Amino acid sequence: NVDGCKNQIGVFKKPEFTYICPRFLSTLPEREIRSGAAEMIKTFIIRDEGNYDKALKLFSEPFDIAAAEPLIAAAAKVKADIVRKDEFETGGRRVLNLGHTYGHAVEWWQLTTGAPDPYTHGEAVAIGLVRAAVKSEALGVAKSGLAEKIRADLSYCGLPTEMPCSDAEIEEALRQDKKSESGKIHFVLIKSIGNVTVKKI
């Protein structure tokens, strides 16, 4: 992260293995659990396979680690499958940035303005998911009603859905987004739950 903008400098290094231990989730406050919920729901918006509704149910009730384990594994598999096909993020891997264009911009705005009680990363991504759905409808990629459904679903899980600032206030962050290229952003749009596309806008 540089000058408040997310993911500006880095290297690619494939791990030897990834170990996921859901038991550690029991050490987290509820707000952090819900922050993680946004990333899981994002993953199932990209590729559903029947898990989107299950994730909504999981996070709308008192959190159950045992019930979460198969969904954690499913979300990890979706991400691993996508990364395996595009290790260096030159094309298909961009779909994993769903919700992050506006999400990162919200985080930048919070940092630069000193906003009190800033959103967590996941909460910012939840807001970004709604904005992605709104933009998808506006561009004719999604049917009318998708944005309202995603907004209601995320609210149902206890996540924020409204921008804390105006678009004008985050314009600089959007221009500096890592997905920006020649003044255009590789923006992830939602066709429907489980079906996304990337478009330069």
Steps between C-alpha positions, in 0.01 A plus 500: 500500500638841402361847573182346635430305180467124528718233337728732304832318540564130539637176365346167411617201703319168488470349849615143558163431661207680660368383835153612606400447864142618559534449878688829521182679393373447854756759618354777281237758593173480307586806291809326359299186427257712298790672328612157381142429396521772237800332335330160505178640354708681236659168404163335455374792292792420268429126496192383689469121466212516749698661781384863485171436683677270748746779583216749555337257743831437679565867566143603581492270804732456802828392342558124495859396419401142414243628250756744360770241425359360172428853376853615589637204305272576204600868493869409522457257210336764282785742566770235452347388168494858371855582616638173361383601152642855523780510753628846405161673463511572129138413427261256663625557854365855487156370593626461859509881518119508503388766748854619558513800264257695716598309814863612476387852417290509818802384701713773338236763579484388862879513536543841337209664682552337839143372502393388850417129545622403151357201318698179502630369168210257467243767582653724231483208254132449585435862402706440185289196408186710506667769286615233254143373474365853450755562223420160345133596472583847366716349224235243407715206614256395774122495518326765707466395862841335545646793694203512736524124557871517583442804721225318691704178525805679643285698743341171607852386596562816703727670247495867391387574145507879459793719396625723784609767250428634153656368179680832460678442831645167386580592140874519568504154657307353205756647259786341697332160526739216413252389235529835323664500158523797262229684689261204501429247774456126455172505690335177611130504415233256615278336239320291762587312817780264398576677173729802468692673225785751476456813291728798442310812606 
